[in-house]
Amino acid sequence: MTGFGNPAGFDIATVLTGSGLTLLLSAAIVRYGEQFQFSQAELYGIGGIALVGLGVVFGITLVLSGLR
């Protein structure tokens, strides 16, 4: 039986936090993107790669520590 915070096999708090972080990153790129030497598309790509990398490292850390 799944818990209230995990009704569909994933943690709702994690999904909402990740979505919020993505929206904040997108808003920052739209607002301040012209101040960088990269285009907005490149900044979105860099941000996406950074978030995926952070998620993979965090997931591996959880697995190695025995929490997942």
Buried (B, 14 or more C-beta within 10 A) or exposed (E): EEEEEEEEEEBEEEEEEEEEEEEEBBEEBEEEBEEEEEEEEEBBEBBEEEBEEEEEEEEEEEEEEEEE
